Amino acid sequence: MKYIHAGVASELVDLAHKSKHEVFLHRGRITVDAKSILGVMSLGFFDGVSVETEDHEIAKAIRELFE
């Protein structure tokens, strides 16, 4: 299980802000705005998180953070 710490969450939010599209993270029934540091931190860990956005490059970059 890979926990989300503030440094990685900040990097993820910075990536999301580079997109002109909305970027959402989903884990189970929870959906958060990837441009919100509090939303990202509230997920707790990356296991089971999926990315939803029309910006495929940003989605790929965010998925790479999960690894």
C-alpha positions in Angstrom: 0.0 0.0 0.0 1.5 3.4 -1.0 0.4 6.2 1.3 -0.1 9.7 0.0 2.3 12.1 1.7 2.3 15.9 1.3 5.1 16.0 -1.1 3.6 13.6 -3.6 0.1 15.1 -3.1 1.6 18.6 -3.9 3.3 17.2 -7.0 0.0 15.6 -8.2 -2.0 18.8 -7.6 0.6 20.8 -9.5 0.3 18.4 -12.4 -3.5 18.6 -12.3 -3.3 22.4 -12.4 -1.3 22.2 -15.7 -4.4 20.9 -17.4 -7.2 23.1 -18.7 -9.6 20.2 -18.2 -11.1 18.9 -14.9 -9.1 16.2 -13.3 -10.8 13.8 -10.8 -9.5 10.9 -8.7 -11.8 8.0 -7.8 -11.4 5.3 -5.1 -14.5 3.3 -4.6 -17.4 5.6 -4.1 -15.1 8.5 -3.3 -14.4 11.2 -5.9 -12.1 14.2 -5.3 -10.9 17.1 -7.4 -7.2 16.4 -8.2 -6.6 20.2 -8.2 -7.4 20.2 -4.4 -4.6 19.3 -2.0 -7.2 18.6 0.7 -9.1 16.3 -1.7 -6.0 14.4 -2.7 -4.8 14.0 0.9 -8.2 12.8 2.0 -7.8 9.7 -0.2 -5.1 8.5 2.2 -3.4 6.1 -0.1 -3.0 5.4 -3.9 -4.2 1.8 -4.0 -7.3 1.5 -6.1 -7.3 5.1 -7.3 -8.2 5.9 -10.9 -7.8 9.1 -12.8 -10.6 10.7 -14.8 -9.8 13.5 -17.2 -9.9 14.4 -20.9 -6.2 15.3 -20.8 -4.4 12.0 -21.5 -0.9 13.3 -20.9 -1.8 14.6 -17.4 -3.6 11.3 -16.6 -0.5 9.3 -17.6 1.8 11.6 -15.5 -0.5 11.2 -12.5 -0.6 7.4 -12.8 3.2 7.4 -12.9 3.1 9.0 -9.4 1.1 6.1 -8.1 3.9 3.7 -9.0 
